[in-house]
């Protein structure tokens, strides 16, 4: 499967929720999908249950580790700073997303810097890129 295939899976996972809350994410390692999740914030009343966070938690549980080195996170939307920070913290090496924050009806972008600039200053290195489907 290609990056675009995994991104399409993230979009499909997100679409389990209605817009504008249709945030989905997939964690992949060595071409294998470890987790495909979506935004659970509203049904759980847990502000940390973003699609990316849910996918990271599920992947960690599947591998029985908090170390996701070698994994890639594919997201339907540009991740917020909580999600990108968590991805870097667990060792995810790369994040690819489809919809940039500027195009989202719910906007969580940083003020004064891009998500790529934010990722570059994190102590654990992670690459972040927008990929259009």
C-alpha atoms as a printed R data frame, in Angstrom:
    type eleno elety resid chain resno       x      y      z
1   ATOM     1    CA   UNK     A     1   0.000  0.000  0.000
2   ATOM     2    CA   UNK     A     2   1.088  3.578 -0.641
3   ATOM     3    CA   UNK     A     3   0.937  6.670  1.550
4   ATOM     4    CA   UNK     A     4  -2.204  7.704 -0.305
5   ATOM     5    CA   UNK     A     5  -3.825  4.334  0.471
6   ATOM     6    CA   UNK     A     6  -3.090  4.748  4.182
7   ATOM     7    CA   UNK     A     7  -4.322  8.343  4.089
8   ATOM     8    CA   UNK     A     8  -7.545  7.153  2.463
9   ATOM     9    CA   UNK     A     9  -7.945  4.684  5.358
10  ATOM    10    CA   UNK     A    10  -7.503  7.577  7.797
11  ATOM    11    CA   UNK     A    11 -10.179  9.583  5.981
12  ATOM    12    CA   UNK     A    12 -12.518  6.583  6.029
13  ATOM    13    CA   UNK     A    13 -11.918  6.069  9.753
14  ATOM    14    CA   UNK     A    14 -12.656  9.741 10.390
15  ATOM    15    CA   UNK     A    15 -15.845  9.568  8.380
16  ATOM    16    CA   UNK     A    16 -17.340  7.342 11.074
17  ATOM    17    CA   UNK     A    17 -18.100 10.732 12.660
18  ATOM    18    CA   UNK     A    18 -20.004 13.531 10.959
19  ATOM    19    CA   UNK     A    19 -18.179 16.665  9.842
20  ATOM    20    CA   UNK     A    20 -16.748 18.806 11.288
21  ATOM    21    CA   UNK     A    21 -15.622 16.194 13.849
22  ATOM    22    CA   UNK     A    22 -14.514 13.592 11.280
23  ATOM    23    CA   UNK     A    23 -10.883 13.337 12.328
24  ATOM    24    CA   UNK     A    24  -9.350  9.946 11.585
25  ATOM    25    CA   UNK     A    25  -5.895  8.433 11.888
26  ATOM    26    CA   UNK     A    26  -3.986  5.264 11.060
27  ATOM    27    CA   UNK     A    27  -0.713  4.037 12.590
28  ATOM    28    CA   UNK     A    28   1.394  1.885 10.260
29  ATOM    29    CA   UNK     A    29   4.604 -0.063 10.793
30  ATOM    30    CA   UNK     A    30   6.406 -1.913  8.023
31  ATOM    31    CA   UNK     A    31   3.331 -1.641  5.800
32  ATOM    32    CA   UNK     A    32   0.992 -3.141  8.430
33  ATOM    33    CA   UNK     A    33  -1.906 -1.131  9.851
34  ATOM    34    CA   UNK     A    34  -1.601 -1.338 13.626
35  ATOM    35    CA   UNK     A    35  -4.539  0.946 14.376
36  ATOM    36    CA   UNK     A    36  -7.281  2.855 12.568
37  ATOM    37    CA   UNK     A    37  -9.231  5.214 14.786
38  ATOM    38    CA   UNK     A    38 -11.380  8.333 14.803
39  ATOM    39    CA   UNK     A    39 -12.333 11.204 17.088
40  ATOM    40    CA   UNK     A    40 -14.031  9.997 20.297
41  ATOM    41    CA   UNK     A    41 -13.965 13.327 22.176
42  ATOM    42    CA   UNK     A    42 -17.704 13.927 22.203
43  ATOM    43    CA   UNK     A    43 -18.941 10.480 23.170
44  ATOM    44    CA   UNK     A    44 -16.328 10.048 25.919
45  ATOM    45    CA   UNK     A    45 -16.134 13.682 27.100
46  ATOM    46    CA   UNK     A    46 -12.376 13.163 27.005
47  ATOM    47    CA   UNK     A    47 -10.503 16.004 25.266
48  ATOM    48    CA   UNK     A    48  -7.519 13.711 24.621
49  ATOM    49    CA   UNK     A    49  -9.483 11.258 22.463
50  ATOM    50    CA   UNK     A    50  -8.583 12.878 19.146
51  ATOM    51    CA   UNK     A    51  -8.366 10.415 16.255
52  ATOM    52    CA   UNK     A    52  -4.578 10.538 16.302
53  ATOM    53    CA   UNK     A    53  -4.373  9.990 20.053
54  ATOM    54    CA   UNK     A    54  -6.858  7.119 19.861
55  ATOM    55    CA   UNK     A    55  -4.830  5.473 17.075
56  ATOM    56    CA   UNK     A    56  -1.568  5.920 18.984
57  ATOM    57    CA   UNK     A    57  -3.098  4.387 22.128
58  ATOM    58    CA   UNK     A    58  -4.492  1.455 20.145
59  ATOM    59    CA   UNK     A    59  -1.140  0.832 18.391
60  ATOM    60    CA   UNK     A    60   0.720  0.914 21.717
61  ATOM    61    CA   UNK     A    61  -1.760 -1.531 23.185
62  ATOM    62    CA   UNK     A    62  -1.447 -3.858 20.172
63  ATOM    63    CA   UNK     A    63   2.351 -3.890 20.386
64  ATOM    64    CA   UNK     A    64   2.341 -3.865 24.224
65  ATOM    65    CA   UNK     A    65   4.790 -0.955 24.291
66  ATOM    66    CA   UNK     A    66   4.952  2.809 24.527
67  ATOM    67    CA   UNK     A    67   7.650  2.856 21.833
68  ATOM    68    CA   UNK     A    68   6.362  3.320 18.285
69  ATOM    69    CA   UNK     A    69   9.757  3.811 16.634
70  ATOM    70    CA   UNK     A    70   9.546  2.938 12.965
71  ATOM    71    CA   UNK     A    71   5.846  3.821 12.767
72  ATOM    72    CA   UNK     A    72   4.109  6.370 10.579
73  ATOM    73    CA   UNK     A    73   0.959  8.242 11.541
74  ATOM    74    CA   UNK     A    74  -1.462  9.022  8.719
75  ATOM    75    CA   UNK     A    75  -4.180 11.553  9.546
76  ATOM    76    CA   UNK     A    76  -7.218 12.866  7.737
77  ATOM    77    CA   UNK     A    77  -6.536 16.372  9.071
78  ATOM    78    CA   UNK     A    78  -3.506 18.349 10.190
79  ATOM    79    CA   UNK     A    79  -2.770 17.245 13.759
80  ATOM    80    CA   UNK     A    80  -3.001 19.644 16.684
81  ATOM    81    CA   UNK     A    81  -0.006 20.285 18.927
82  ATOM    82    CA   UNK     A    82  -1.186 17.690 21.483
83  ATOM    83    CA   UNK     A    83  -1.294 14.975 18.832
84  ATOM    84    CA   UNK     A    84   1.978 15.879 17.113
85  ATOM    85    CA   UNK     A    85   3.734 16.120 20.494
86  ATOM    86    CA   UNK     A    86   2.433 12.704 21.542
87  ATOM    87    CA   UNK     A    87   3.437 11.197 18.193
88  ATOM    88    CA   UNK     A    88   6.978 12.520 18.646
89  ATOM    89    CA   UNK     A    89   7.077 11.385 22.281
90  ATOM    90    CA   UNK     A    90   6.242  7.756 21.382
91  ATOM    91    CA   UNK     A    91   8.841  7.751 18.606
92  ATOM    92    CA   UNK     A    92   6.689  7.997 15.494
93  ATOM    93    CA   UNK     A    93   9.079  9.097 12.778
94  ATOM    94    CA   UNK     A    94   6.724 10.696 10.278
95  ATOM    95    CA   UNK     A    95   3.240 12.146 10.098
96  ATOM    96    CA   UNK     A    96   1.354 12.648  6.841
97  ATOM    97    CA   UNK     A    97  -2.016 14.375  6.707
98  ATOM    98    CA   UNK     A    98  -4.590 15.320  4.074
99  ATOM    99    CA   UNK     A    99  -6.469 18.465  5.137
100 ATOM   100    CA   UNK     A   100  -4.451 21.440  6.397
101 ATOM   101    CA   UNK     A   101  -5.703 23.393  9.423
102 ATOM   102    CA   UNK     A   102  -6.420 26.471  7.304
103 ATOM   103    CA   UNK     A   103  -9.071 24.459  5.418
104 ATOM   104    CA   UNK     A   104 -10.799 23.010  8.477
105 ATOM   105    CA   UNK     A   105 -14.022 24.419  9.849
106 ATOM   106    CA   UNK     A   106 -12.618 23.714 13.319
107 ATOM   107    CA   UNK     A   107  -9.197 25.287 13.353
108 ATOM   108    CA   UNK     A   108  -6.532 24.278 15.852
109 ATOM   109    CA   UNK     A   109  -3.479 25.624 14.110
110 ATOM   110    CA   UNK     A   110  -0.615 27.272 15.885
111 ATOM   111    CA   UNK     A   111  -0.382 31.036 15.906
112 ATOM   112    CA   UNK     A   112   2.775 32.334 14.284
113 ATOM   113    CA   UNK     A   113   4.199 29.007 13.113
114 ATOM   114    CA   UNK     A   114   3.287 26.010 11.023
115 ATOM   115    CA   UNK     A   115   2.957 22.486 12.386
116 ATOM   116    CA   UNK     A   116   6.171 21.669 10.503
117 ATOM   117    CA   UNK     A   117   8.015 24.490 12.297
118 ATOM   118    CA   UNK     A   118   6.619 23.292 15.638
119 ATOM   119    CA   UNK     A   119   7.723 19.708 14.898
120 ATOM   120    CA   UNK     A   120  11.226 20.948 14.058
121 ATOM   121    CA   UNK     A   121  11.722 22.400 17.560
122 ATOM   122    CA   UNK     A   122  10.576 19.309 19.437
123 ATOM   123    CA   UNK     A   123  13.398 17.454 21.212
124 ATOM   124    CA   UNK     A   124  12.338 14.193 19.530
125 ATOM   125    CA   UNK     A   125  12.529 14.611 15.785
126 ATOM   126    CA   UNK     A   126   9.483 13.931 13.650
127 ATOM   127    CA   UNK     A   127   8.747 14.865 10.063
128 ATOM   128    CA   UNK     A   128   5.320 16.270  9.161
129 ATOM   129    CA   UNK     A   129   3.967 16.616  5.657
130 ATOM   130    CA   UNK     A   130   0.750 17.441  3.871
131 ATOM   131    CA   UNK     A   131  -0.230 14.962  1.145
132 ATOM   132    CA   UNK     A   132  -3.196 15.675 -1.110
133 ATOM   133    CA   UNK     A   133  -5.418 12.794 -2.178
